[in-house]
Amino acid sequence: MGLLDSIRKMVAGTLWGDVTPALPVPAPLPLDARLQAIAALLDYVAKIEFSVDNSPAPPRRFRIRRQNLLDEWPDDMKDMVFPTIAVEPGDVAIIARGLTNSIDESTIDQFGLGTAVLPLHEHQERIVLHVWATTRYQRAAIVAGLEGAFDPDEEMSGVRLVLPNYFGQVARFTLEGNQRVDDPDSARRRRTARLIVRMEVDVCRLVNVEELPPEGATTEIEVVTKGDPTPVTPLDPPLVP
């Protein structure tokens, strides 16, 4: 018994993906939209080249290793290798898509024969990029590099990243503020900064769909009039005597 069979009597209304003949329900993805978007952002940050002051020598360029870009706080701070960036969760807003959802017709059969992507709602969250660096110069370089990386294209503010492992959806990130933090750990070569980023991504799932007849196609219906056993087709042209 599939998922649709098990919940059909519990849910009021027509279930998405409930097609005839019945098909197996597409398997859910291992990561949700939020984690897929954060992973894409960290992959992007791993490509950024930073430039730290190295006077009187020329500036020294560096990148942050992908393994040092974390989607949440580490289990043990002692294992961290600087520079490191970790993502902190923030306030979440779920934005509905109106009275009802509708499938994205451009995705029909793209991720499996007889399937399409169904956008459910938009996930909005103000995440925080928590930066750890060893010196104030390294911290300044990372903040400067990130500020520039959040406005790479001409079309709109922020950066839009394609999520290849999440139905090709596009996540949007907008830098909204930053704060340098100095505390007693600064004297122990642990300089930190916090960048506030607005993240927006559509939450979707894959559903089975039935193709409608092509536009212009007609379906013949046999109608039997009272007293006349001869079936007629309403769509036939009228007979001319």
C-alpha positions as CSV (number, residue, x, y, z in Angstrom):
1,M,0.0,0.0,0.0
2,G,1.4,3.3,-1.0
3,L,1.4,6.7,0.8
4,L,-1.6,7.9,-1.1
5,D,-3.6,4.8,-0.2
6,S,-2.8,5.3,3.5
7,I,-3.8,8.9,3.7
8,R,-6.6,9.2,1.1
9,K,-9.4,8.8,3.7
10,M,-7.7,11.1,6.2
11,V,-7.3,14.2,3.9
12,A,-10.2,16.2,2.6
13,G,-9.8,17.1,-1.1
14,T,-7.9,15.7,-4.0
15,L,-4.4,14.6,-3.3
16,W,-1.5,15.8,-5.4
17,G,-0.1,13.0,-7.5
18,D,-3.2,10.8,-7.2
19,V,-3.3,9.6,-10.8
20,T,-4.9,6.7,-12.6
21,P,-3.5,4.2,-13.1
22,A,-1.7,4.6,-9.7
23,L,2.0,5.2,-9.8
24,P,4.7,4.9,-7.1
25,V,5.0,8.1,-5.1
26,P,8.4,9.8,-5.9
27,A,10.9,9.4,-3.1
28,P,11.6,12.6,-1.0
29,L,15.0,14.2,-1.3
30,P,17.5,13.6,1.5
31,L,17.9,17.4,2.2
32,D,15.2,20.0,2.5
33,A,15.2,23.3,0.6
34,R,16.9,25.2,3.4
35,L,19.9,22.9,3.6
36,Q,20.1,22.7,-0.1
37,A,20.3,26.5,-0.3
38,I,22.8,26.8,2.5
39,A,25.0,24.1,0.8
40,A,24.9,26.1,-2.5
41,L,25.9,29.3,-0.6
42,L,28.9,27.6,1.1
43,D,30.0,26.1,-2.2
44,Y,29.9,29.6,-3.6
45,V,31.8,31.1,-0.7
46,A,34.5,28.4,-1.2
47,K,35.2,30.0,-4.7
48,I,35.7,33.5,-3.3
49,E,39.3,34.8,-3.3
50,F,40.1,37.1,-0.4
51,S,43.0,39.5,-0.1
52,V,44.6,40.2,3.2
53,D,47.0,43.1,4.0
54,N,50.6,41.9,4.1
55,S,52.5,45.2,4.3
56,P,55.1,46.0,3.2
57,A,54.8,43.0,0.9
58,P,52.0,42.7,-1.7
59,P,48.6,41.6,-0.4
60,R,48.3,37.8,0.3
61,R,45.4,36.0,-1.4
62,F,43.6,33.0,0.0
63,R,40.4,31.0,-0.1
64,I,38.6,29.3,2.7
65,R,38.5,25.5,2.4
66,R,35.1,24.0,1.8
67,Q,35.5,21.7,4.8
68,N,35.9,24.8,7.0
69,L,32.5,26.2,5.8
70,L,29.9,24.7,8.1
71,D,26.1,24.6,7.8
72,E,25.8,24.7,11.6
73,W,27.9,25.2,14.7
74,P,30.7,22.5,15.0
75,D,30.4,19.8,17.7
76,D,33.7,20.7,19.2
77,M,35.3,24.2,18.9
78,K,38.7,22.7,19.5
79,D,38.6,20.9,16.1
80,M,38.1,24.2,14.2
81,V,40.8,25.3,11.8
82,F,40.7,29.1,11.1
83,P,39.5,30.8,9.0
84,T,36.1,29.2,9.4
85,I,32.5,30.2,8.7
86,A,29.5,28.6,10.3
87,V,25.8,29.3,9.5
88,E,23.6,30.2,12.4
89,P,19.8,29.8,12.0
90,G,17.5,32.8,12.2
91,D,13.8,33.8,12.2
92,V,11.8,31.9,9.6
93,A,8.8,33.1,7.6
94,I,6.7,30.7,5.4
95,I,5.1,32.6,2.5
96,A,2.1,30.8,1.0
97,R,1.6,30.8,-2.8
98,G,-2.0,32.1,-2.7
99,L,-5.2,30.1,-2.4
100,T,-3.8,27.0,-4.1
101,N,-0.6,25.6,-5.5
102,S,0.0,24.7,-9.1
103,I,2.6,22.5,-10.8
104,D,5.5,24.0,-12.8
105,E,4.5,22.8,-16.2
106,S,8.1,23.4,-17.5
107,T,9.3,20.6,-15.3
108,I,7.0,17.9,-16.7
109,D,9.0,14.7,-17.3
110,Q,12.2,16.6,-16.5
111,F,12.9,14.7,-13.2
112,G,11.1,11.5,-14.1
113,L,8.6,10.3,-16.7
114,G,5.1,11.3,-15.7
115,T,6.2,13.7,-12.9
116,A,6.4,17.5,-12.4
117,V,7.7,19.8,-9.7
118,L,5.1,21.3,-7.3
119,P,6.1,24.5,-5.5
120,L,4.6,24.5,-2.0
121,H,5.6,27.8,-0.4
122,E,8.6,30.1,0.0
123,H,11.0,29.7,2.9
124,Q,12.4,33.0,4.1
125,E,15.1,33.2,6.8
126,R,17.6,35.6,8.1
127,I,20.6,33.4,8.6
128,V,23.9,34.6,10.1
129,L,27.4,33.8,8.7
130,H,29.6,33.6,11.8
131,V,33.2,34.2,10.7
132,W,36.2,33.1,12.7
133,A,39.7,34.4,11.8
134,T,43.1,34.6,13.4
135,T,43.9,38.3,13.0
136,R,41.9,41.5,12.5
137,Y,43.4,41.8,9.0
138,Q,42.2,38.4,8.0
139,R,38.7,39.1,9.5
140,A,38.6,42.4,7.6
141,A,39.6,40.6,4.3
142,I,36.9,38.0,4.7
143,V,34.2,40.6,5.5
144,A,35.2,42.7,2.5
145,G,35.3,39.7,0.2
146,L,31.8,38.6,1.3
147,E,30.3,42.0,0.9
148,G,31.4,42.1,-2.7
149,A,30.4,38.5,-3.4
150,F,26.8,39.2,-2.4
151,D,26.3,41.6,-5.4
152,P,27.9,39.8,-8.4
153,D,25.4,40.5,-11.2
154,E,23.8,43.4,-12.9
155,E,20.2,42.3,-12.8
156,M,19.3,42.6,-9.2
157,S,20.7,43.1,-5.7
158,G,21.9,40.0,-3.9
159,V,23.1,36.8,-5.3
160,R,21.0,34.1,-6.9
161,L,22.3,30.5,-6.9
162,V,20.9,27.5,-8.8
163,L,20.3,24.4,-6.7
164,P,21.2,21.5,-9.1
165,N,20.2,18.9,-6.5
166,Y,16.8,20.5,-5.7
167,F,14.9,20.5,-9.0
168,G,17.0,23.4,-10.4
169,Q,15.3,25.9,-8.1
170,V,17.0,29.3,-7.5
171,A,17.9,30.5,-4.0
172,R,18.2,34.2,-3.3
173,F,20.6,35.7,-0.7
174,T,20.8,39.4,0.2
175,L,23.3,40.8,2.7
176,E,21.5,43.0,5.2
177,G,24.2,43.8,7.7
178,N,27.4,42.9,9.5
179,Q,29.0,43.2,12.9
180,R,32.6,42.8,14.0
181,V,32.8,41.2,17.5
182,D,35.7,41.9,19.8
183,D,35.9,40.1,23.2
184,P,38.6,38.6,25.4
185,D,39.1,35.8,22.8
186,S,40.3,38.4,20.3
187,A,43.6,38.5,22.2
188,R,43.9,34.7,21.7
189,R,43.9,35.0,17.9
190,R,40.1,34.3,17.6
191,R,38.6,37.3,15.8
192,T,35.0,37.0,14.8
193,A,32.4,38.8,12.7
194,R,28.7,38.1,12.0
195,L,27.0,38.8,8.6
196,I,23.2,38.9,8.5
197,V,21.9,37.4,5.2
198,R,18.3,37.1,4.0
199,M,17.7,33.8,2.4
200,E,14.7,33.0,0.1
201,V,14.0,29.7,-1.5
202,D,10.9,27.9,-2.8
203,V,10.0,24.6,-1.0
204,C,9.0,22.0,-3.6
205,R,8.3,18.3,-4.1
206,L,7.9,16.0,-7.0
207,V,4.5,14.6,-7.8
208,N,3.0,12.3,-10.4
209,V,0.9,14.0,-13.1
210,E,-1.5,13.0,-15.8
211,E,-1.2,14.7,-19.2
212,L,-4.3,16.4,-20.5
213,P,-5.5,15.9,-24.1
214,P,-3.8,18.3,-26.6
215,E,-5.5,21.6,-27.1
216,G,-8.1,21.3,-29.8
217,A,-8.6,17.6,-29.3
218,T,-12.3,16.5,-29.0
219,T,-13.9,13.6,-27.3
220,E,-16.9,12.0,-28.9
221,I,-19.8,11.2,-26.6
222,E,-22.6,8.9,-27.8
223,V,-26.0,10.3,-27.0
224,V,-29.2,8.3,-27.5
225,T,-32.4,10.3,-27.9
226,K,-35.7,9.1,-26.7
227,G,-37.4,6.9,-29.2
228,D,-34.3,6.8,-31.5
229,P,-31.8,4.0,-30.8
230,T,-29.3,5.4,-33.2
231,P,-26.3,7.0,-31.4
232,V,-25.3,10.4,-32.7
233,T,-22.1,12.4,-32.1
234,P,-22.8,16.0,-31.0
235,L,-19.6,17.2,-32.6
236,D,-20.5,16.0,-36.1
237,P,-21.5,18.7,-38.6
238,P,-25.3,19.0,-39.1
239,L,-26.8,16.9,-42.0
240,V,-28.0,19.0,-44.9
241,P,-31.2,17.5,-46.4
